[in-house]
Amino acid sequence: MISHALYLDVFEQPAKCYKEKHMQLHADVEEILFTADQIKGRIQELGRMISSDYREKTLVLVGILNGVKPFLNDLLGALDLPVSHDLIELSSYGRSTVSSGTVHVLKDVALDISGKDVLLVEDIVDTGLTLHTAIEHLRFHKPGSLKTCTLLDKQTRRSVPVTPDYYGFTIPDLFVVGYGLDYAGKYRELPYIGVLKMNK
């Protein structure tokens, strides 16, 4: 008979190895800014704030693809109220670490948000051009109210006057990856948010 302790060791080993592998610093990452636990804790705090502010309201979360997916999913789980959600897609970075300065709307919302309370969710606000474009675009749908929430706020890079109503963390002028944030389609799967080495 296999002892209970040995049973747990055998079946927990793959999970332990998986966790250790994914918590290691990636070779292309200079340092970790926010760990998975720090991100999770802050999202729980945001969830409580938003749930309190939108109590008794009809809330629709609209995420900006593609990097927002992990944040949007975890934020939805942290909310203590009924909520619908949708996605829009915009593009401004391409394969560069600097925004191109031109933002294109690639995918519109599918839900009817007319008269609804809308919270626009973004992974990072940098120059503010993407968020500003998304705000102006959604206003054409005539929502009842429109506020914004971002996981990361890089205030030093702002070129248009937008201020998120909710934010997770402020960061300096660094190019970050992980937790949905990418460079040329890579590093989204990292469980933490880290600084990309500048020789990439």
N, C-alpha and C positions, 0 to 999 in steps of 0.2 A: 504494500500500500504506500502511496506517495504521501508524505507528511504535508500538513496544511501550509507550513512555511515554504517547503520546497515547491509545492504547487503554485503558490503566489509568485515565487521567484521565477519559475519557468514561464509563466504566462504574463508577467509584468515586464519581463526583460525586453521584448520588442518595443513596447511603449516607452520604456526608459531610454533605449537606444535612439528611438525616433526623436524624443524630446531633446536629448543631448546633441544630436546632429543638427537640429534646427535652431538651437540656441547658440551655436558656435558663430563667431564672427566670420562673415563671408570674406573671401580674399579680396574682393573689390570694394569693401566697406572700410572706411578709415576708423570710425568709432560708432558706438550705439548712443543715440540721443535719448530714446525712450524705449524701455523694455516692453514686452508683451503685457506684463502685469501692470505697468504704469498706464499703458494705453487703455486696458480694460477698466481700471479704476476710474480714470478720468471720464470715460464714456458712461459709466454708471452715474457719475455726478451730473453729467449733461442730461442724461435721461430723466433724472429726478427734477431738474430745473425745468426742462421742456414740458414734462408731464404736469407740473404745477401750473405753468403759464397757460397751457392749452386745455385745462380741465373744462369739461362741458362744451368743447368746441369740436368741429369736424376738421381734423388735421390730415393733410396730405403731404407726405415727404417726397420731394423730387430730387433724386441724386444725379450728379453730373458724372457720366461715364468717362474713363473706365476705372480709374484708380479709386473711386469712392466706394466700390462694392463691399470690401471688408468693413469699413466704417459704417456704411449705411445698414448693413445686416446687423452689426452689433448694436447700433443705436436703436434700431427697431426693437431688438430684444430687451433694451433697457427702458423702454417707454411703458408707462403704466396707464395706457388709455387706448381706445380703438383708433387705428390709423390705417390709411391707404398709402401706397407708394408707387412711384413711377420713375422713369429714367429719361434723361435727355443726354445727347452726346455733342460735345464741342471739341475743337482741336486748335491748339496754338503752339505746341512744342515740337512735334515731329521727332527728329532724332537729335535734337540739340538739348543742352542743359539750360538754355536761355529761351524764354518765350519769344516767338517770332513777331509778336506785336499785332498779328492779324488772327482773329478768332472766327471760326466758321461753325454754324449750327449744322450738325450732321444728322441728328435724330430729334424729333419733337416728342412731347408728351403724348401718350395715347389716352389718358384719362381726361375727362371733362373737369377742369379745375375752376371753372367759372363760379364765383361766389364762395369758393372754399378758402379755408385758412391754409396757406401753403408755406412749408419750410423747405427752402432750397439748401441742399446738403452738398458740400464740396470736401475734397480731401485736403487741399492746400490752397490758400489765397496768397498769391505771389504779387505780381504787378496789379492784380485786381481786374485785368481786362476780361478774363474768362467769366468771372463772377458777374461783372458789370453787364456783359453781353447776355448772360443767362437771365439776369434780373429783367433787363429791358425786353427780352424775348417773352418771358412768362407774363409780363404785364399786358401783352396783347391778348392773353387768354382771360383777362379781367378776373383775377382771383379776389376773394373778399379781403384777404390780407396776405402780405408776402414778407417773410423774414428769412434770414440766412444763418447757416451753421457750418462751420468748417472745423476739421480736426486740427489743422496747422495754420497759423497765421504768421506770414513772413512780412512784417510791417515795413521793414527797411527798403523793400523792393517796390512799394506801391507807386504806381504811376497814374492811377485814377482814384478818385476819392470814394472808396467803398470800405465800410467797416462791418464785419460780421456781427450779427446779433448774439450769436453763441460761438465760442471757440474752445478747442481743447487745450492747445499749447501755442505759445508764441515761440518762434525760432529765429536765429540770426540768418544772415545771407549765406546759406549753405545749400548745396543741392543734395536732397535727401531721397532715399529709396526705402522700400519695404512697406509692409502692411498696405499693399495696393499701389503704392507709389513706384513708378518705374523709370528706367532710362532705356529708350529704344526697345520697349517691350520686355525688359528683363528686371528681375529683383522684386516683382510684385509679391512673390510668395514668402518673402522673409517675414517672420512673425514680429519683428521689432522695426523701429524706424532708425536708420543709420545714415551717416554722411558718406556719400560716394567719393572715392578717391578721384582727384581731379585729373589724373593722367588717363582716365577712361575716355 
